[in-house]
Amino acid sequence: MADALRLPFADQSLSVLIATLGDPYNAPRFWQEVARVLVPKGIVIFTTPSYAWSSTFRRPEKEEQHVADFEIRDGRHIIVPSFIYPESEQIAILAAHGLVVQETKCVTINQLQEGGVSSKLRDARRGEIVTGYWASKS
């Protein structure tokens, strides 16, 4: 585990970097760090909640602040950082940092087993819940 905005690796020292559910740190500083630590042709695998699904947890007035509002079981609300963009914008962000998206994949609600799925996922308005990006350093 490391600070995503200050990765503890030497320049061009990683062949592969995997960042799952990276929306809290999906900002320019993180992508600068990814570009710094990856070797040429190095791979980054990055996942984030899908834009469509995550939009259900955003208050319109908070959208520009890049936060998500989650209601927990006891009824309290938790506000957390969350930088989630439509797929085309996310690809442009990676490109701006010298990364070329090779493939994107979406996980849909139907691909998950019913028994282990939270009610927030079962109530998803659209089928896509997670988007993954496979990119390489140019």
C-alpha positions, 0 to 999 in steps of 0.5 A: 500500500502506498500514497497514490500521489507519491508512489514510493518507486524509482523512475521507470521502475515498474512494468505493471501498475494495478490500481483498483477502484481508483476514483479517490485519486484519479487526478493529474498528480496520480497520472503523473506518478504513473507515467513517472514510475512505468518503464516505456511500454509499461502497463497500467490497469485501472478500474473505477466505478462506472460513470452511469452507476456512480452518478446515482450517488452524486448530488448535483450541487456536489458534482464539480467538487468530485465527491460521492455521497453514500448512505450507510446502514445507520442512515448517516451519510459519508462524503468521499472524494471521487473523480469519475469521468465518462469513458471518453474523458477518462481516456483523454486524461490518460492520453494527456499523461502519455498513456495509450488505452489499449482496451476498456472493459465494463463489469455489469451487474449481471456478471456478479453472483446474486448472493454477494451483491450489495443492495446499492449494486442490485438497485443500479439503474444501469447494468455497468458498475465498474469500468476497467482500463488497460493502458500502456506508456507510449 
